[in-house]
Amino acid sequence: MIIKEGGGVEKMKLKGKSAVVTGGGRGVGRAISVAFAKEGANVVVNYVSNDRAANETVEMVKKVGGNGLAVKADVATMEGAQEVIDSCVKKFGRIDILVNNAGFTRPAMLLKMTEKQWDEVVDCHLKGPFLCTQAAARYMVEQKYGKIINVTSVAGLVGTIGQINYSAAKGGVITLTKSTARELARYNITANVISLGIVATEMTEKIRTDPKLKEIYIGRILLKRFAEPEDIAPAFVFFASDESKYITGQLLCVDGGYGMT
């Protein structure tokens, strides 16, 4: 339970739930993992390469009173996706929440982009969420309960120069979510997608530190600042909790108004 100011007691929103957060070792994924743990969830932190960062996230999860498990696997492969989901069920007995957050970029202009750059990004950002959703849904269907939360971007809504692979994949995530919502609603499983703007993580470092780029992008954000990972975590808690039990197939923009401009 959470003690509110003034001595009242607030019930944890995710008490007893078990979640998988792909790309959970750093940045946005870390903030989501810790936020879930604060609300009482068990959290599987998936990562693909950085052992130290993933273990740090698990320690942060434990520090706020949660149970955590780091699972190293490439969710852009069927074997990796299945391993992550199975690890959650084996460790915690069930999977209630899936956050498809893993991602990276391989920027290049359209005429210079290689097939490898295209495949790597589309596999991670679109194929990965499909594979993890498929693996998790098999358990969720039997439970007659589940929360699937996908991550897209402003780039998936309006496109972007120099990242046609990323934009295409993120656009696909939106319709992947809507189709998932239509297929799984009968099993009491919801699927929603959150669109992020520019969050202060390693992936956006160049945009945030290059004076010219920073000026351009800040000019596009109505709130005139980049997001911190903690700014976006509450939206994920909302979609993971039963407060959103009558919401499915929806896109929520948590981008400081970037998508408005």
Helices and strands as residue ranges (DSSP letters): E 2-3, E 9-10, E 18-21, H 27-38, E 42-47, H 51-63, E 67-72, H 78-92, E 97-100, G 110-112, H 115-122, I 123-127, H 128-143, E 146-153, H 154-158, H 164-184, G 185-187, E 189-196, G 202-204, H 205-209, H 211-220, H 229-240, G 242-244, E 251-254, G 258-260
